[in-house]
Amino acid sequence: MDNLLSVLKAVYLRGGISLQSNFARENAQSVGALASLGYLSTKEEAGTFSNTWRPTFAGLLKLTEKGLV
């Protein structure tokens, strides 16, 4: 879980990451796991998606709970 949290924190600090960025590619397994857990998403609003992974509210809560932000 530590690796997942470090990737989540990095995405947060970068203000999001592009779907096809080197960071997303190098951390594909973690990005996929975080998305499956509901901590990252590309969803902007109802029915609208972007090309950027961003932390969700649940992801921000997890970072806050762990004292990482």
Backbone hydrogen bonds, N-H to C=O, Kabsch-Sander energy under -0.5 kcal/mol:
donor,donor_aa,acceptor,acceptor_aa,energy
5,L,1,M,-2.5
6,S,2,D,-2.2
7,V,3,N,-2.2
8,L,4,L,-2.7
9,K,5,L,-2.6
10,A,6,S,-2.1
11,V,7,V,-2.5
12,Y,8,L,-2.3
13,L,9,K,-2.9
14,R,10,A,-1.8
15,G,11,V,-0.6
15,G,12,Y,-1.3
16,G,11,V,-2.5
17,I,53,W,-2.0
19,L,51,N,-2.6
21,S,18,S,-1.5
25,R,21,S,-2.2
26,E,22,N,-3.0
27,N,23,F,-1.6
28,A,25,R,-1.2
31,V,27,N,-3.0
32,G,28,A,-2.6
33,A,29,Q,-2.2
34,L,30,S,-2.9
35,A,31,V,-2.3
36,S,32,G,-2.3
37,L,33,A,-2.0
38,G,35,A,-1.0
39,Y,34,L,-2.8
40,L,34,L,-1.0
41,S,54,R,-2.4
44,E,48,T,-3.1
45,E,48,T,-1.2
48,T,45,E,-2.6
50,S,42,T,-2.5
53,W,17,I,-3.4
54,R,41,S,-2.4
56,T,39,Y,-1.9
60,L,56,T,-2.5
61,L,57,F,-2.4
62,K,58,A,-2.1
63,L,59,G,-2.3
64,T,60,L,-2.3
65,E,61,L,-3.0
66,K,62,K,-2.0
67,G,64,T,-1.3
68,L,63,L,-2.8
69,V,63,L,-0.7
